[in-house]
Amino acid sequence: MRLGVLDIGSNTVHLLLVDAYPGARPTPYASHKRPLSLVQYLNEYGAITMEGQNELIGFIKEASNFANNHRVEDFMAFCTSAIRESSNGQQVLERVETETGVTLLELSGEQEAGMTFHAVRRWYGWSHDSILNLDMGGGSLELARGNDEFPQVAYSVPLGAGRLTREWLPDDPPTMKQVKELRTYVRDVLADPATELNQYGKPSIATATSKTFRSLARITGAAPSAEGIYVKRVLERDSLKLWTNRLVAMTWDERAELPGVSHVRAPQMLAGALVAIEAMKALKIKQVRICPWALREGLMLRRFDHVLFDSSTPLSSSVGVGEVALGAGMGQVPAPVESS
């Protein structure tokens, strides 16, 4: 089964095609993406301008054609804070559906946290009891903690790397006053969520997801992406502290020369580092494991679960698809479900 997942993020719009079936690991087949910072198209009233909407609709049409050309059998699309928090978000969603035929699923911050946690749990399995996950996007930071497939508690706070850069660190390089004021703001926002999360005690494993965390891990010494997703990558708080001090003195162009940092994300690296280190301090964790799966994979896995359990023959073989017949039709790839 080939599934297409369209992710409308704060910094990038990305269509990923994967081949899989219920119970199998999703295997990437192809992708189509481009940088598109919708927040750069916000007017003084917090609405996405016509120019921004046209850019978005143009890409969604490209993505739809790309999916059709590669024979996608099922398709899902979602958006996060960039549209959710705009003052005309509902109108944008309606225009997208009218002009492209694509319905964008608008996720709340808590849903983002929950589905990302689901992906992390599936990646690490039950080798760890409790998981605490941090996920940083362009507009928000999600925190989730739990012992099961979905978190017991989840928070979404307005500490995205892109948002904070625009609102608190507009200068290149920033002033020390700007950095100090942002640190204070981040600590204040994290105070209540951290207090509740800390009541659950020390997690078995602390994890982090998103491009920002991967880039921070890379500049502090983690393996490059070329080595594959199965290489263990860790972000240490002490190493991050040293690099945060260095990032303060760097220009955006200098940051873009660091390993794993693109020109698009270079301006956001300092804000991301400040949020990461303050979150780790507040949550009393010295390191986080970088998980290669995040929100997009969580939604994929959930989709395949529904395909499996909505099928007329939900139980497949215990030793491989088609190897042992448990009954008529058992182990068959189910028919594609309707797109959401």
Secondary structure per residue as TSV (DSSP state, phi and psi in degrees):
chain	resnum	aa	ss	phi	psi
A	1	M	-	360.0	131.1
A	2	R	E	-105.3	120.0
A	3	L	E	-111.9	134.7
A	4	G	E	-106.7	130.7
A	5	V	E	-123.1	118.0
A	6	L	E	-101.8	119.1
A	7	D	E	-111.7	112.0
A	8	I	E	-98.1	95.0
A	9	G	-	-96.2	-172.9
A	10	S	S	-80.3	-27.0
A	11	N	S	-113.8	-26.0
A	12	T	E	-141.9	146.4
A	13	V	E	-111.1	129.6
A	14	H	E	-142.9	125.3
A	15	L	E	-106.0	123.8
A	16	L	E	-117.1	130.8
A	17	L	E	-106.4	131.3
A	18	V	E	-130.3	149.2
A	19	D	E	-106.2	130.6
A	20	A	-	-170.0	174.9
A	21	Y	-	-145.5	161.9
A	22	P	T	-54.1	127.9
A	23	G	T	94.4	-5.8
A	24	A	S	-105.7	157.8
A	25	R	-	-73.0	126.5
A	26	P	-	-61.9	128.2
A	27	T	E	-109.1	117.2
A	28	P	E	-58.4	133.5
A	29	Y	E	-106.7	-47.0
A	30	A	E	-162.5	163.4
A	31	S	E	-147.9	158.0
A	32	H	E	-144.0	120.8
A	33	K	E	-150.6	165.9
A	34	R	E	-157.4	152.5
A	35	P	E	-66.7	131.0
A	36	L	-	-154.2	102.6
A	37	S	-	-93.4	95.6
A	38	L	G	-61.9	-29.1
A	39	V	G	-67.4	-19.6
A	40	Q	G	-72.7	-13.5
A	41	Y	G	-103.5	15.1
A	42	L	B	-80.2	135.9
A	43	N	-	-88.5	-173.0
A	44	E	T	-66.4	-14.1
A	45	Y	T	-98.8	5.8
A	46	G	S	78.2	19.2
A	47	A	-	-102.2	146.0
A	48	I	B	-74.9	124.3
A	49	T	-	-68.4	167.8
A	50	M	H	-61.7	-36.7
A	51	E	H	-61.1	-45.8
A	52	G	H	-63.9	-41.4
A	53	Q	H	-62.9	-40.6
A	54	N	H	-64.9	-39.2
A	55	E	H	-62.3	-44.2
A	56	L	H	-63.4	-48.8
A	57	I	H	-63.9	-38.5
A	58	G	H	-60.7	-42.0
A	59	F	H	-69.2	-40.7
A	60	I	H	-62.0	-36.9
A	61	K	H	-64.8	-43.0
A	62	E	H	-58.1	-45.4
A	63	A	H	-63.8	-40.6
A	64	S	H	-62.7	-43.8
A	65	N	H	-64.7	-40.0
A	66	F	H	-60.9	-44.8
A	67	A	H	-63.2	-44.7
A	68	N	H	-64.4	-40.1
A	69	N	H	-65.1	-25.3
A	70	H	T	-103.5	17.9
A	71	R	T	57.3	50.4
A	72	V	-	-70.0	134.8
A	73	E	S	-94.5	-25.2
A	74	D	E	-143.0	148.5
A	75	F	E	-143.5	135.8
A	76	M	E	-140.4	149.1
A	77	A	E	-139.5	141.5
A	78	F	E	-144.1	160.4
A	79	C	E	-136.2	157.6
A	80	T	-	-121.6	-135.9
A	81	S	H	-65.5	-28.2
A	82	A	H	-57.9	-41.7
A	83	I	H	-92.1	-37.4
A	84	R	H	-56.4	-39.1
A	85	E	T	-97.3	-0.4
A	86	S	S	-77.9	149.9
A	87	S	T	-71.5	-19.5
A	88	N	T	-115.2	28.7
A	89	G	H	-56.2	-43.7
A	90	Q	H	-63.7	-40.7
A	91	Q	H	-64.5	-37.2
A	92	V	H	-65.1	-43.3
A	93	L	H	-60.7	-41.9
A	94	E	H	-66.9	-40.0
A	95	R	H	-66.4	-40.5
A	96	V	H	-58.5	-46.3
A	97	E	H	-65.6	-40.6
A	98	T	H	-65.2	-42.2
A	99	E	H	-92.0	-17.8
A	100	T	H	-121.5	-18.6
A	101	G	-	79.5	4.1
A	102	V	-	-98.7	127.3
A	103	T	-	-95.6	117.7
A	104	L	-	-87.3	123.5
A	105	L	E	-77.8	118.4
A	106	E	E	-90.4	112.1
A	107	L	-	-91.6	139.5
A	108	S	-	-77.8	167.1
A	109	G	H	-60.9	-40.2
A	110	E	H	-67.7	-35.5
A	111	Q	H	-67.1	-38.9
A	112	E	H	-57.0	-49.3
A	113	A	H	-60.3	-43.0
A	114	G	H	-67.6	-42.7
A	115	M	H	-73.2	-32.4
A	116	T	H	-67.0	-42.7
A	117	F	H	-59.5	-40.9
A	118	H	H	-57.0	-43.4
A	119	A	H	-65.3	-41.2
A	120	V	H	-63.9	-43.9
A	121	R	H	-61.1	-42.1
A	122	R	H	-65.9	-35.0
A	123	W	H	-67.9	-47.1
A	124	Y	H	-89.4	-14.0
A	125	G	T	66.1	-151.8
A	126	W	T	-100.5	19.8
A	127	S	S	-73.0	-11.9
A	128	H	S	-126.5	139.7
A	129	D	S	-72.2	-72.8
A	130	S	-	-105.0	143.4
A	131	I	E	-123.5	135.8
A	132	L	E	-116.9	118.4
A	133	N	E	-117.7	139.9
A	134	L	E	-116.7	130.3
A	135	D	E	-133.7	120.1
A	136	M	E	-114.6	119.6
A	137	G	-	-104.9	-163.9
A	138	G	S	-76.3	-30.2
A	139	G	S	-109.8	-21.0
A	140	S	-	-150.0	163.6
A	141	L	E	-116.4	127.4
A	142	E	E	-107.4	137.6
A	143	L	E	-125.9	131.9
A	144	A	E	-144.3	142.8
A	145	R	E	-139.9	136.3
A	146	G	E	-177.6	170.8
A	147	N	S	-109.2	-9.6
A	148	D	S	-112.3	-160.9
A	149	E	S	-72.9	-25.6
A	150	F	S	-124.7	152.8
A	151	P	-	-71.7	153.9
A	152	Q	S	-78.7	-31.7
A	153	V	E	-144.2	141.6
A	154	A	E	-145.0	142.9
A	155	Y	E	-130.5	147.0
A	156	S	E	-128.0	122.3
A	157	V	E	-125.4	152.9
A	158	P	S	-78.6	59.9
A	159	L	-	-121.8	41.2
A	160	G	-	-72.4	148.0
A	161	A	H	-64.2	-38.3
A	162	G	H	-69.7	-44.7
A	163	R	H	-58.4	-48.1
A	164	L	H	-67.6	-34.0
A	165	T	H	-63.8	-45.1
A	166	R	H	-65.2	-41.2
A	167	E	H	-88.0	-26.1
A	168	W	H	-123.1	-25.8
A	169	L	-	-127.0	59.2
A	170	P	-	-75.4	-20.7
A	171	D	S	-84.0	152.7
A	172	D	S	-127.6	103.5
A	173	P	S	-78.5	167.4
A	174	P	-	-73.7	161.3
A	175	T	-	-84.0	159.5
A	176	M	H	-64.3	-32.3
A	177	K	H	-64.1	-43.0
A	178	Q	H	-61.5	-42.9
A	179	V	H	-64.2	-43.8
A	180	K	H	-63.3	-43.8
A	181	E	H	-65.9	-36.4
A	182	L	H	-67.8	-41.5
A	183	R	H	-56.5	-45.2
A	184	T	H	-62.7	-43.0
A	185	Y	H	-62.7	-45.6
A	186	V	H	-60.8	-44.1
A	187	R	H	-61.6	-41.7
A	188	D	H	-64.2	-43.3
A	189	V	H	-66.4	-35.9
A	190	L	H	-80.6	-13.9
A	191	A	H	-56.1	-53.9
A	192	D	H	-68.5	-48.2
A	193	P	H	-58.6	-41.6
A	194	A	H	-64.8	-38.2
A	195	T	H	-60.5	-44.3
A	196	E	H	-70.2	-44.4
A	197	L	H	-63.4	-35.7
A	198	N	H	-69.5	-18.2
A	199	Q	T	-67.0	-18.6
A	200	Y	T	-85.4	-1.4
A	201	G	-	84.1	-172.7
A	202	K	-	-75.2	129.4
A	203	P	-	-73.6	158.7
A	204	S	S	-65.4	-35.8
A	205	I	E	-150.1	138.6
A	206	A	E	-106.8	130.7
A	207	T	E	-126.7	164.7
A	208	A	E	-142.9	143.6
A	209	T	E	-129.5	165.6
A	210	S	S	104.4	158.1
A	211	K	H	-61.9	-37.2
A	212	T	H	-62.2	-46.5
A	213	F	H	-66.1	-38.1
A	214	R	H	-63.0	-40.7
A	215	S	H	-67.0	-40.3
A	216	L	H	-63.4	-40.9
A	217	A	H	-64.1	-39.0
A	218	R	H	-64.5	-45.4
A	219	I	H	-71.3	-19.1
A	220	T	T	-93.7	6.7
A	221	G	T	118.9	1.4
A	222	A	-	-71.1	160.8
A	223	A	-	-63.5	147.2
A	224	P	-	-68.8	161.1
A	225	S	G	-63.0	-25.4
A	226	A	G	-62.8	-19.7
A	227	E	G	-80.5	-3.0
A	228	G	-	98.4	167.0
A	229	I	T	-81.5	-12.1
A	230	Y	T	-91.5	-1.7
A	231	V	S	-75.9	133.3
A	232	K	-	-69.9	128.2
A	233	R	-	-127.0	134.5
A	234	V	E	-131.5	142.2
A	235	L	E	-110.9	114.7
A	236	E	E	-91.6	137.5
A	237	R	H	-64.2	-39.9
A	238	D	H	-64.7	-42.1
A	239	S	H	-66.3	-39.1
A	240	L	H	-64.2	-37.2
A	241	K	H	-60.2	-44.9
A	242	L	H	-61.9	-44.3
A	243	W	H	-72.7	-27.9
A	244	T	H	-63.2	-42.3
A	245	N	H	-62.6	-36.4
A	246	R	H	-70.1	-40.4
A	247	L	H	-63.1	-32.1
A	248	V	H	-57.3	-38.7
A	249	A	H	-87.2	-7.6
A	250	M	-	-89.8	147.3
A	251	T	-	-80.7	169.8
A	252	W	H	-62.2	-40.4
A	253	D	H	-64.6	-37.2
A	254	E	H	-67.9	-37.1
A	255	R	H	-65.5	-35.9
A	256	A	H	-65.5	-15.9
A	257	E	T	-86.2	-7.8
A	258	L	S	-73.4	151.2
A	259	P	T	-64.0	133.7
A	260	G	T	80.3	8.2
A	261	V	-	-116.7	123.0
A	262	S	-	-89.9	164.7
A	263	H	T	-63.2	-33.9
A	264	V	T	-65.4	-40.9
A	265	R	T	-94.1	-10.2
A	266	A	G	-54.3	-43.7
A	267	P	G	-61.1	-26.9
A	268	Q	G	-87.8	-7.7
A	269	M	H	-64.2	-37.9
A	270	L	H	-66.9	-47.1
A	271	A	H	-59.8	-41.9
A	272	G	H	-61.9	-41.1
A	273	A	H	-65.7	-40.8
A	274	L	H	-63.9	-42.4
A	275	V	H	-65.2	-44.6
A	276	A	H	-60.8	-46.8
A	277	I	H	-71.3	-37.6
A	278	E	H	-69.6	-35.2
A	279	A	H	-66.4	-43.1
A	280	M	H	-64.5	-37.8
A	281	K	H	-65.1	-48.6
A	282	A	H	-63.4	-33.3
A	283	L	T	-92.9	1.2
A	284	K	T	60.8	44.6
A	285	I	-	-121.6	139.3
A	286	K	S	-94.3	-17.3
A	287	Q	E	-156.9	157.5
A	288	V	E	-128.9	143.6
A	289	R	E	-86.0	133.8
A	290	I	E	-84.5	117.1
A	291	C	-	-95.2	128.4
A	292	P	S	-72.8	-18.7
A	293	W	-	-95.9	145.6
A	294	A	-	-147.1	-145.0
A	295	L	H	-56.8	-48.3
A	296	R	H	-57.8	-45.0
A	297	E	H	-67.8	-35.1
A	298	G	H	-61.0	-42.1
A	299	L	H	-67.7	-38.8
A	300	M	H	-59.4	-49.9
A	301	L	H	-62.1	-39.9
A	302	R	H	-65.2	-37.2
A	303	R	H	-63.4	-46.3
A	304	F	H	-65.0	-33.6
A	305	D	H	-60.4	-43.7
A	306	H	H	-66.4	-38.5
A	307	V	H	-60.0	-42.9
A	308	L	H	-63.8	-50.8
A	309	F	H	-83.3	-14.7
A	310	D	H	-87.3	-9.5
A	311	S	S	-70.1	154.1
A	312	S	S	-70.1	-16.5
A	313	T	S	-128.9	77.2
A	314	P	-	-71.2	-17.3
A	315	L	-	-98.4	120.7
A	316	S	-	-100.7	175.7
A	317	S	-	-62.0	147.9
A	318	S	S	-85.2	-5.3
A	319	V	S	-125.0	13.6
A	320	G	S	129.1	145.8
A	321	V	T	-60.7	125.1
A	322	G	T	81.2	-5.7
A	323	E	T	-77.0	-38.6
A	324	V	S	-131.2	126.6
A	325	A	-	-87.2	114.8
A	326	L	S	-90.1	-4.5
A	327	G	S	164.7	172.3
A	328	A	T	-58.7	122.0
A	329	G	T	83.4	-4.0
A	330	M	T	-64.3	140.3
A	331	G	T	84.3	0.0
A	332	Q	-	-79.1	147.0
A	333	V	-	-66.2	123.0
A	334	P	-	-67.7	158.2
A	335	A	-	-65.5	147.9
A	336	P	-	-59.6	142.8
A	337	V	-	-86.8	164.8
A	338	E	-	-68.4	146.9
A	339	S	-	-67.0	146.2
A	340	S	-	-84.4	360.0
